[in-house]
Amino acid sequence: MFIKQAYKAQHEFWRYLIGSVVIFIASLIGQVPFMVALFVNKDFNPFGDEAVILGLLEPNLNLFLLMISFVFALVGIYVAVHFIHSQKFKDIITSRFKIDWGRVLVGFIAVALVLVPLTLYDYYANPADYIWNFKPDKFVILLMIAVILIPIQTTVEELVFRGYLMQGFGIFSGSRFIALLATSLIFGLLHIANPEIAKMGYIVMVSYIGTGFFLGILTLMDEGIELAMGFHAGNNLLIALLVTADYTALQTHSLLKSIADPKVGMEVFIPVLVIYPLILLIFSRLYKWSNWKEKLFGKVTSPSLVDKSTEI
């Protein structure tokens, strides 16, 4: 049902191409303030290490400028959906009568119940790997920026990958699995330039692509992106507030700073192989999901007749 909602709109292939370009250009425009701030910095080297570049600006300013581009991207998504596809914005979010904000909250709580205890455990189990980084005045500013802008960033990514492109790939391939596969791979590969990849190697892509699959499965099984929106927002927000490191894409005035030598361990694989499947199992019981094979691998067929009276 969720993917098929694209059939209620103008869904020709060229519209998705133009819409994607519009979103991309909007995002580029939003990056202009960040690039200007870098170019006026005397230490900026456009060919330097990305982690160093991301650490040139004051962390709160850096985060603010990075997140602003997603505000512009959100406008681009609205333009693409509303004006190019003549589609209701709600329809790239959910197949329900209205957006279920309760599900967004459940997704947020789910990741918090995993991330916070694991962070605390690692901090107390390996105290030499961390330093206490709390600076009240800077943390308050971080909190205000993060609470407002990080959910916008993660929502934009969900709208693009699990909403707009999931529907587009679904109706053109005729396959729910191809839609899941394509969006998960693109989502993961777009993180390939993150500085932590350079530090720890391409094996970390298992985490990014695996997360893409997890969020995509949530979307297909639940027929909407609300759970994925909440989970993604909770993950990025809590990481920004709890732990930072000099080699990560988000260098913030977080509570803790990791000073451990970055290395690949089971923490890359445990979320994909253990935590994500467990969360899927819990959600499947909570929301009484069924017919997994059809929802994940079934065909996407054009409805022979769209009852206009049922459109919201």
C-alpha positions as CSV (number, residue, x, y, z in Angstrom):
1,M,0.0,0.0,0.0
2,F,2.7,2.5,0.9
3,I,4.7,2.2,-2.3
4,K,1.5,2.1,-4.4
5,Q,0.5,5.5,-3.1
6,A,2.8,6.9,-5.8
7,Y,0.3,5.7,-8.4
8,K,-2.2,8.3,-7.1
9,A,0.3,11.0,-8.2
10,Q,2.1,11.9,-11.4
11,H,4.7,9.2,-11.4
12,E,6.4,9.2,-14.8
13,F,10.1,8.3,-14.6
14,W,11.3,11.8,-15.8
15,R,9.5,13.4,-12.9
16,Y,11.6,11.3,-10.4
17,L,14.8,12.4,-12.3
18,I,13.8,16.1,-12.2
19,G,12.6,15.8,-8.6
20,S,15.9,14.2,-7.5
21,V,17.8,17.0,-9.2
22,V,15.7,19.6,-7.5
23,I,16.4,18.1,-4.1
24,F,20.1,17.8,-4.9
25,I,20.3,21.5,-6.0
26,A,18.4,22.6,-2.9
27,S,20.8,20.7,-0.7
28,L,23.8,22.3,-2.5
29,I,22.4,25.8,-2.0
30,G,22.1,25.0,1.7
31,Q,25.8,24.0,1.8
32,V,26.9,27.5,0.6
33,P,27.1,29.0,4.2
34,F,29.3,26.1,5.3
35,M,31.6,26.3,2.3
36,V,32.0,30.1,2.8
37,A,32.9,29.6,6.4
38,L,35.5,27.1,5.4
39,F,37.0,29.2,2.7
40,V,37.5,32.2,4.9
41,N,39.3,30.0,7.5
42,K,43.0,30.5,7.0
43,D,43.7,26.8,7.8
44,F,41.4,25.4,5.2
45,N,42.9,23.0,2.7
46,P,40.3,21.7,0.2
47,F,42.5,18.7,-0.4
48,G,43.1,17.9,3.2
49,D,41.8,15.2,5.5
50,E,38.0,15.4,5.8
51,A,38.1,14.9,9.6
52,V,40.5,17.8,9.9
53,I,38.3,20.0,7.7
54,L,35.2,19.1,9.8
55,G,37.2,20.2,12.9
56,L,38.3,23.6,11.6
57,L,35.1,25.4,12.8
58,E,33.9,25.8,16.3
59,P,31.8,22.6,16.8
60,N,28.5,24.2,17.5
61,L,28.9,26.5,14.4
62,N,30.1,23.5,12.4
63,L,27.0,21.5,13.3
64,F,24.6,24.4,12.7
65,L,26.1,25.0,9.2
66,L,26.1,21.3,8.3
67,M,22.5,20.9,9.3
68,I,21.2,24.0,7.5
69,S,21.6,22.3,4.1
70,F,18.9,19.8,5.2
71,V,16.4,22.6,5.8
72,F,16.9,23.6,2.2
73,A,16.7,20.0,1.1
74,L,13.4,19.7,2.9
75,V,12.1,22.6,0.8
76,G,13.4,20.8,-2.3
77,I,11.5,17.7,-1.3
78,Y,8.3,19.6,-0.9
79,V,8.7,21.3,-4.3
80,A,9.4,17.9,-6.0
81,V,6.5,16.1,-4.3
82,H,3.9,18.9,-4.5
83,F,4.7,20.6,-7.8
84,I,6.4,18.0,-9.9
85,H,4.4,14.9,-8.9
86,S,1.2,16.6,-7.7
87,Q,1.4,14.3,-4.7
88,K,0.2,14.8,-1.2
89,F,3.2,15.2,1.1
90,K,1.7,12.8,3.6
91,D,1.7,10.1,1.0
92,I,5.5,9.8,1.0
93,I,5.4,9.4,4.8
94,T,2.6,7.0,5.5
95,S,-0.2,5.0,4.1
96,R,-2.3,5.7,7.1
97,F,-5.1,8.3,7.3
98,K,-2.7,10.6,9.0
99,I,0.9,10.6,10.3
100,D,1.2,8.4,13.4
101,W,3.4,10.5,15.7
102,G,3.1,7.8,18.3
103,R,5.1,5.5,16.0
104,V,7.8,8.2,15.6
105,L,8.1,8.3,19.4
106,V,8.3,4.5,19.7
107,G,11.1,4.5,17.1
108,F,13.0,7.1,19.2
109,I,12.5,5.3,22.4
110,A,13.6,2.0,20.9
111,V,17.0,3.4,19.9
112,A,17.4,5.3,23.1
113,L,16.9,2.1,25.1
114,V,19.7,0.5,23.2
115,L,22.2,3.4,22.7
116,V,22.2,5.0,26.1
117,P,22.8,1.7,28.1
118,L,25.5,0.6,25.7
119,T,27.3,3.9,25.9
120,L,27.2,3.9,29.7
121,Y,28.4,0.3,29.8
122,D,31.3,1.0,27.5
123,Y,32.2,4.2,29.4
124,Y,32.4,2.4,32.7
125,A,34.0,-0.7,31.2
126,N,36.7,1.2,29.3
127,P,37.2,4.5,31.2
128,A,40.6,5.0,29.6
129,D,38.9,5.3,26.2
130,Y,37.0,8.4,27.1
131,I,37.4,11.9,28.6
132,W,34.6,13.9,30.2
133,N,33.9,16.6,27.7
134,F,31.0,18.4,29.3
135,K,31.1,22.2,29.1
136,P,27.7,23.6,30.3
137,D,27.5,26.7,28.2
138,K,28.6,25.0,25.0
139,F,26.4,21.9,25.7
140,V,23.3,24.0,26.1
141,I,23.9,25.6,22.7
142,L,24.6,22.1,21.3
143,L,21.3,20.9,22.8
144,M,19.3,23.7,21.2
145,I,20.9,23.2,17.7
146,A,20.7,19.4,17.9
147,V,17.1,19.1,19.1
148,I,15.8,21.4,16.3
149,L,18.1,20.6,13.4
150,I,19.1,16.9,13.7
151,P,15.5,15.6,13.5
152,I,15.2,17.7,10.3
153,Q,18.3,16.1,8.9
154,T,17.2,12.6,9.7
155,T,13.7,13.2,8.5
156,V,15.0,14.5,5.2
157,E,17.0,11.4,4.7
158,E,14.0,9.2,5.5
159,L,11.7,11.2,3.2
160,V,14.2,10.9,0.3
161,F,15.3,7.2,0.8
162,R,12.4,5.4,2.5
163,G,9.8,7.7,1.1
164,Y,10.4,9.3,-2.3
165,L,12.9,6.9,-3.8
166,M,11.4,3.8,-2.2
167,Q,8.2,4.6,-4.0
168,G,9.9,5.5,-7.2
169,F,12.1,2.4,-7.4
170,G,9.1,0.3,-6.3
171,I,6.8,1.3,-9.1
172,F,9.4,1.3,-11.8
173,S,11.0,-2.1,-10.9
174,G,7.7,-3.7,-9.9
175,S,9.5,-5.2,-7.0
176,R,9.4,-4.3,-3.3
177,F,12.7,-6.0,-2.7
178,I,14.5,-4.1,-5.5
179,A,13.1,-0.9,-3.9
180,L,14.5,-2.0,-0.6
181,L,17.9,-3.1,-2.1
182,A,18.4,0.0,-4.2
183,T,17.6,2.6,-1.5
184,S,19.6,0.7,1.2
185,L,22.7,0.6,-1.0
186,I,22.4,4.2,-2.1
187,F,21.9,5.3,1.5
188,G,24.9,3.3,2.7
189,L,27.2,4.4,-0.2
190,L,26.4,8.1,0.3
191,H,28.2,7.7,3.7
192,I,31.4,6.4,2.0
193,A,33.1,9.8,2.2
194,N,32.6,10.0,6.0
195,P,35.9,10.4,7.8
196,E,35.4,7.3,10.0
197,I,35.6,5.2,6.8
198,A,39.1,6.5,6.1
199,K,40.1,5.7,9.7
200,M,38.6,2.2,10.0
201,G,38.2,1.0,6.5
202,Y,35.4,0.0,4.2
203,I,34.2,-2.7,6.4
204,V,32.3,0.0,8.4
205,M,30.0,0.2,5.3
206,V,28.4,-3.0,6.7
207,S,26.9,-0.8,9.4
208,Y,25.7,2.0,7.1
209,I,24.2,-0.4,4.5
210,G,22.8,-2.7,7.2
211,T,21.1,0.3,8.8
212,G,19.6,1.2,5.4
213,F,18.2,-2.3,5.1
214,F,16.8,-2.1,8.7
215,L,15.1,1.2,8.1
216,G,13.8,0.0,4.8
217,I,12.3,-3.2,6.3
218,L,10.7,-1.1,9.0
219,T,9.1,1.0,6.3
220,L,7.9,-1.9,4.1
221,M,6.5,-3.9,7.0
222,D,4.8,-1.0,8.7
223,E,3.6,0.7,5.5
224,G,5.1,4.0,6.5
225,I,8.3,5.7,7.5
226,E,7.2,6.9,11.0
227,L,9.2,4.2,12.9
228,A,12.2,4.8,10.7
229,M,11.9,8.6,11.3
230,G,11.9,8.1,15.0
231,F,14.7,5.6,15.1
232,H,17.0,7.6,12.8
233,A,16.4,10.9,14.7
234,G,17.0,9.2,18.1
235,N,20.2,7.6,16.8
236,N,21.8,10.7,15.4
237,L,20.6,13.0,18.2
238,L,21.8,10.8,21.0
239,I,25.2,10.2,19.4
240,A,25.7,14.0,18.9
241,L,24.8,14.6,22.6
242,L,26.6,11.6,24.1
243,V,29.9,10.9,22.4
244,T,32.2,12.6,19.9
245,A,35.6,11.8,18.4
246,D,38.1,13.6,16.2
247,Y,37.6,11.2,13.4
248,T,33.8,11.3,13.1
249,A,31.6,13.3,10.8
250,L,29.8,14.9,13.8
251,Q,32.3,16.5,16.0
252,T,30.3,18.1,18.8
253,H,30.5,19.5,22.4
254,S,29.1,16.1,23.6
255,L,29.2,14.8,27.1
256,L,32.0,12.3,26.3
257,K,34.8,12.3,23.9
258,S,36.3,9.1,22.7
259,I,40.1,9.1,22.6
260,A,40.5,5.4,21.8
261,D,42.4,4.4,18.7
262,P,39.6,3.7,16.2
263,K,39.4,0.0,15.2
264,V,36.9,-2.3,13.7
265,G,35.4,-4.8,16.2
266,M,32.2,-6.6,16.8
267,E,30.4,-3.3,17.5
268,V,30.2,-2.9,13.7
269,F,28.4,-6.2,13.3
270,I,26.3,-6.6,16.5
271,P,23.7,-4.0,15.5
272,V,23.2,-5.5,12.1
273,L,23.2,-9.2,13.2
274,V,21.7,-8.9,16.7
275,I,20.1,-5.6,17.7
276,Y,18.2,-4.8,14.5
277,P,16.7,-8.3,14.2
278,L,15.6,-8.1,17.8
279,I,14.0,-4.7,17.3
280,L,12.2,-6.0,14.2
281,L,10.9,-9.0,16.2
282,I,9.6,-6.7,19.0
283,F,8.0,-4.3,16.6
284,S,6.4,-7.2,14.7
285,R,4.7,-8.4,17.9
286,L,3.8,-4.8,18.9
287,Y,2.2,-3.9,15.6
288,K,1.1,-7.5,14.6
289,W,3.0,-7.5,11.3
290,S,2.3,-10.5,9.1
291,N,2.9,-11.7,5.5
292,W,6.6,-10.8,5.6
293,K,7.4,-12.6,2.3
294,E,4.8,-10.6,0.4
295,K,5.7,-7.2,2.0
296,L,9.4,-7.6,1.5
297,F,9.6,-9.6,-1.8
298,G,6.2,-9.1,-3.4
299,K,5.4,-7.4,-6.7
300,V,4.3,-3.8,-7.0
301,T,1.4,-3.7,-9.5
302,S,-0.5,-0.7,-10.7
303,P,-4.0,-0.6,-9.4
304,S,-6.5,-1.1,-12.2
305,L,-8.7,1.6,-10.7
306,V,-8.0,4.4,-8.2
307,D,-11.0,5.3,-6.2
308,K,-10.7,9.1,-6.0
309,S,-13.3,9.2,-3.3
310,T,-10.9,7.5,-0.9
311,E,-8.0,9.9,-1.4
312,I,-7.1,11.9,1.6
